């Protein structure tokens, strides 16, 4: 899926607390979004491994870390 730096789309999905299958549903949804070129929101549920993060963000990860160090 091609991406443009000038375009962003955010999709939020919620589930009711305590409903059976929520965790499995959210994990499936995250996997499917990544398969389609999506990027999980860092501040929400995020079960990515370090290898997945490197794969998704590549060289941009270094830039993000540099900026994080700058502001924190």
NORHUGI-V845240 format. One record per helix or strand of 2 or more residues. SS is the DSSP state (H for helix, E for strand). FROM is the first residue (numbers start at 1). TO is the last residue. If there is no record, write none. Layout:
BEGIN
ss;from;to
SS;FROM;TO
SS;FROM;TO
END
This chain:
BEGIN
ss;from;to
H;22;35
H;50;57
H;60;71
END
